[in-house]
């Protein structure tokens, strides 16, 4: 019961605080710990949807407040109308003739709709680039916690978590190596935070007027993130992070900002040092603790998770790690062009799988749908081709917006932030071919929150451009003569 009280109390606090940067920091802070709370509470129903309760409670209060004050309207944000159509389309899926039932369909709102309010909330939180940088510094500081917990758990071995709750063992029982949970619900989950935050830490590192404390925070975050990648063994998010950083460095180099290339080189050096530190100090401790724990399977004593990243140099990894999704895409698009009902993939399918098997009709549809580790294929099953196309357009459109802003922004802080977001969107698109990054937290929550920040940055850039024209021409931009 105590665990269920945490998200409820935090939801009340966020409603009391309203639309503030502190509120957003509390939400992202809870997101950092939510997975750990799920396991400790043995997936308490309230904790399982804790973040959804917090975000939707805040969104409902803000909407109610706007209605009372007669300020209710759909903000003029990029893709706001398309997102509205997408939300309506998801609600219409409740009437899908292939639906597995009302409860599974409503449960799937968790992955499709619950985090969208963060886009609209974040878009109005910031007025100048310094506020964004200061806020993201707080986010970087918060995510030091999952890094430190992951590294400590790896060194201490299975005993560090298996004694806390039976769900830890249940979630790791089919893994071939001992992997730390950090503060996530899955072994190796700390790498996801490293993927999300490392480009932001690089932004802090390249700021011209950054304070020494901010630079040291960025260096510490990068070093711990690199070490977390090593002990987590999640290769896809590591490659996603590399892609994001390369895109960011390329966009900054295209502007003639050599600091991006220097920072990338420094990150590589820090990453190598972190790898050596893990191999020299943490791995011997982990090996000893794994060997001494009677619960450790024999394969954990034979294999070490730190060897997984080394396999990225083997071409066979890229040929065999993910099956070809094209047949699944064609089959699902042909058979279920308007979706097979919400809740047929992801966590909802796992939660209601036994219920589906008891119903011959649902069991037959599930068997026909099959399994695919591909975002676009799963979106076709859940939302049909229209839903998949709408989300793809939003993702690609945000990428285009971020690239344009990174290239034209006059403020170096805005340019570097936009470059980091462009790298993030590109990596999400690339990872979607072999996973479903936008159908699970924390990536989904950060995606919508980062998108709100992008909109705020575009607004800041527009305001700065108008101010520059006023100062240069001494008149309003609308009155400047065209030459």
N, C-alpha and C positions, 0 to 999 in steps of 0.2 A: 504493500500500500504506500509506503514511503516513496518508492520510485515513481508511482503514478502521480504523486503530489507535485513532483518537480516540474514537469512540463505545464501542469495546470497553474501552479504558482507563477511560473515564468510568463505564461500567457497573460495572466492578470497584471503582472508588472509591465509587460510591453504595452498593454492597452492603456494603463495608467500613464506611461511615459509618452505614448503617442508616436508620431512620426519624427523620430530623432535619430541621430547617428548612434547614440548609445543604445537605442532599441535594436538597430541593425547589428551592432556588435554583440549584443546579448543573444540574438537569434543565431548568428554564425558561431558564437561560442558554444551554445547548446548543441548545434549541429556537430561540432567537433567531438562532443562526448556522447551523442545519442546512441551510437552503436554499442558502446561499452555498457550503457545503462540498459539497453535491450537484453544483453546477455546476462547481466547481473539479476535482472528481474524475470528471467526466463520468458522473455517476450511478453511481458504484460501488455494487454491490449491498449491501454492508454499510452504507455511508453512507446509502443510500436508506431503509433501515429502522433507522437508528441510534437514533432516539428510541424506537422500539419495543423494541429490544434493551435499552436502559437501563431503561425503565419495567417491562418484563416480567421482567427479571433481578432488579430490586429487589423486585417483587411476589412472585416465586417464592421468593426468599430469606426474605421476611417470612412467607410462608405456611409454608415449611419450618420456620422457627424456631418459629412458633406450634404446629405439629403436634408438634415435639419437646418443647416445654414444656407440651403438652396444653392449649393455649389457643385451639385452632382452632374458630372459630364464625363464622357470618355476622353482622356487626355489626347492631345495631338502629338502622339509619339510615333516614331517609325513602326510600321506593321501593327499598329493598335487595332485597326479594323480587321486585318487578317487574323490576328490573335482572337478577336471577338468572334469571328466566324468559326474559328477552330474550337473555341469553347462551346458554341452552340452546336457544332457538329458532334462533339463528344457527348453532350446531353442527348442528342438525337439517337446516339448509339444504344441508349437504354431501350429503344424500340426495335433494335435489330432482331430479325426473326431467328437468327442463330445464337442469340444471347444465352449464356449459360445460367442466367438468373439475375435477379435484381441486386442481391447482396454482393456477389462477385463483381458485378459491373460498377456498383458504387464504390467498392473497395479499390478498383483500378483508378478512380479519380485521384488517388494518392500520387500516382506517377505521372498522370496526364495533366492535371489541373492545379493541384494544391500549391505548387511553387510559383505559378505565374504571377500572383500578386507582388512578388518580390521585384519584378520588372518595373511595375508602376510605383512601388514604394521607393526603390533606390533612385529612380529618375529625378525625384525632387528633393533629395537629401543634401545635395552639395551645390555650393554657389561658386566656388573657385577651386583651381587645381590643388592648392595647398591643403584644402580640407580633404580632398580625396587621398592625397599622399599620407596625410596624418592618420586618416581612418584605416588605410591599408597597412600602415605600420602596426596598428593595433591588431589587425587580422593576422599579420605575420607573427607577431609576438604570441598570440593565442595558439597558433599551430605548432609552436615549439613543444607543446605538451604532448600531442600524439607522437612526435618524433622521439622525444625522450622516453616515453613509455614503451614504444616499439623496440628501441635499442636496449633498454633495461630488460624487457621481457625476453628478448633473444638471448642475451648473455645469461640470464638466470635459468633459462630452460623451461620445460613444460610446467614445472611446479609454480611458476610465476602467475599462471592464470587458471590451470585446470582445477585448482582447489576452490576457486571462487564460485563456480556454477557448472552444472553438468552440461549446459549449452555450449561451453567452450569446447569441450571434448567432442560433442556432437558435430560442431561446425568444422572441426579440423581432422576428424577421424579418417577422411578419405584423401588427405594430402600426403604426398610422398616425402615431405621434409617438415621439420619443425619450423613454423613461421609465427612470428609474433603478431598479436592482434592490434597492438597499440590501443587506441580508443575506438576502434571500429568493431563491427559485428562479424567480420570475416578475417581469416588469417591473411596477412599481407595488406590489409586495408589501409595501413598508414601510408602506403605508397601513393594512394589516391590524393591525399592531402599534399604530399610532396609534389605531385603533378600539378595540382591546382595553384599552389602558392609559390613555387620556385620562380616562375616568370615575374610574379609580383615582387619578389625579393630582388630580382634583377633590376626592376624599375627603380626601387629604392637605391640600389647601388649606383645607378648612372645619373642620379639627380645632381645637377651642378652645385646647387646650394644646400645639399644635404648635410645635416649635422653629423659629427663623428659617431654619435650614439646610433643614429639610423644606419650608417654604413656598417658598423659592427653588428647590428641586429641582422642586417641582410646577409653578411658573411656567415654568421652563426647559423642562420636559417638554411642557407645553401649547403653548408657543410653537413648539418644534421639531416637535411632532406636527402643528400647523396648517400649518406650512410643508411638511411631508412630504405631507399631503393635497393641497396645491396642486401639487407637482411629480410626484405619483404619478398623479393623474387617475382614481382608482378611485372613481367616484361612489357606488356602492352602499354601500361601507363608510363613506363620509363621511356619507351619510344615516343609516346605522345608528348611527353615533356620535352624531349630532344627536338621534335618537330616544331613545337611551340617556340622554343628558344631560337631555333634557326630562322624561322619566319620573322621573329622579332628582330634578331640581329641584322637580317637582310634589309628589312624596312628602315631600320635606323642607319645602316650603311648607305642606303640609297639616298638619304638626306644629307650625307656627308658627315654624319655623327659617328666619329671614330670611337666614342666612348662605348658604344654597343659592342663593337668587335673586341675591344680591350676587356670589357666586363665578361664577355663570353669566354675569352681565353682564361681569365681569372677563375671563372666557374669551373672550367675543365680541370684546372690545377687543384682547386679546392676539392672537386669530386674525386680526383685520383688520391689525394691525401686522405680523404674519408674512407676510400676503399682500403688503402693500406692500413689505416687505423683499425678498421673492422677485422681485417684478416689477422692483424698482429695481436690485438688485445681481446676483442669480443668473441671471435670465433673459438679460440682455445677454451674460454670460459663456458661458452655454449656447448661445445663438444663434451666437456667434462660433466656438465649438469644433465645433458641428455642421456649420457651413458649411465649415470647414477640413478636416474628416475626409472623405476620398474614399469611405469605405464608407457614408456617410449617404445613404439614398434621397432622391430629390427631394422626396417628400412630407414628410420630416422637416424640410426647409428651409422648407417652406411653412406648416407647422402647429406649434403649440407646445402641450405638454400642459397648461400652466397655464390655458389657455382652457376646458378641459373642465368645470370646476366652474361656470363661468358659464352653461353650457347647462342647468343645473338649473332655471332660471327659465322655460324653454321647455316648454310643455305637450306638445309632440310627443315629447319625450324619454321621458315616462312612458307614452306610447301605443305607441311603437315599439321601445324598447330591449329589452323582454322579450316574447316571444310569449305568447299566452293559453295557460296550462297546463291548463285544464279538459279539453279534448279528450284530452290525453295521460293525465290522471288517470283519466278514465272508461274509456279504452281499455285501459290497463294493469290497472286494478282488475277490469275485466270479463274480460279474457283471461287474466291471471295473478294471481288473487286470493291465491295462496300463493307468489308470487314466480316469476321466470324464471331463478333461479340467481344465486349470488353472483358478483361480478366482471363484470357486464354494463354497468356505468356507471362514470364517473369515471376515475381513473388506471389502474385495472385493465383497463378496456376499451381504453385507449390502449396499454398495455403488451402486451396479448395480442390486440389487434385483428387483426393479420396471421394469428395462429393461428386465430382464429374464422373468418376469410374462407376458409381452406383446408378447413374442414369445412362441407359444405352445410347440415347441420342447424343448427349454431350460427350460420352466416351468415343463414339464414332467420329465426331468432329475433331476431338483432340488428337485422335490417331491419324486422321487425314491431314491435319495441320502440321503435325510433327514438330521437330525442334530445329531452330536455326539460330546461330550466334551472330545475328545481323540486325542492326537497328531498323533498316528499311523494311526487311521482311517481317519483323515483329510488328512494326507500325501498320503494315497492310492487314495483318491478322486482327489487330486491335481496332484500328480506325479506318481501314480501307484505304484505297488509293488516294481519295481526297484528303484524308487526315495526314497521310504520309507526305503528300506533296506540300500541304500547308506548312508543316513543321520544317520540311527541307528548304522551302523558300525563306522562312524566317531565319534559319541557320545560315544559309548562303548569303542572304541579304545583310545580316549583321556582319558577316565577314567582309563583304564589300564596303559597308559603311566604315568599319574599323580600318581597313586598308587606306581608303580615301582620306580619313582623318589623320592617320599616321603620316601620310605623304604631304598634306597641305597645312597642317596645324602650325601656327606661328610660335606657340608656347612649347618649349622643349618638353615640359612635364606632360602636357596633353599628348604630344607626339609619341613619347615613350610609352605612356599608358595605352594609347590606341594600338601601338605596335604589339604590346603584350597581349591585348585582347584579340587582335587579329591572329596571332599565333595560337591562342586558345581555341578560337572558333575553327581554325584550320585543322588543329589536332583532333577536335571533337568530330569533325566531318570524316577525317581519315580513320579514326578509331571506330566509327559507326559501321564500317565494313566488316569488322570482326568482333563487335560487341554492341551493347546498347547503352552508351554513356548517358543519354538523355532520358533514360527510363529508370534511373535509380539515383538516390542521394549518396554522397554529397554533390555529385557533379551537376545534377539537375538544378538544385538550389543555387549553386554558384553560377551556373549558366544564366539564369534569369536575373540574379543580382548583378553580375558583371554587365549584362545587357543594359540594365538601368543605369549603371555608371557610364557606359558608352554614350547613352542618350544625354546624360548630364554633361559629359565632355564636349559633345557636339554643340550643346547650347552655350557653354562657356566660350568655345572657339568663335561661334557666331557673334557673341557679345563683344569679344575682344577685337574682332575684325571691324565691327561697327565703330567701336571706340577709336581704333586706329584711323579709320577714314574721317571721323569727325576731327581728330587732331591734325590730320594731314591736309584736309581741305577746308576746315573751319566751317563746315555745314553738314546737314543731315545727308546720309548716303543717297537718299532718294532724289536729292537736289543736285548731286554731283553731275556735271555735264559729261556726256558720253563722247569719247574721241575716236 
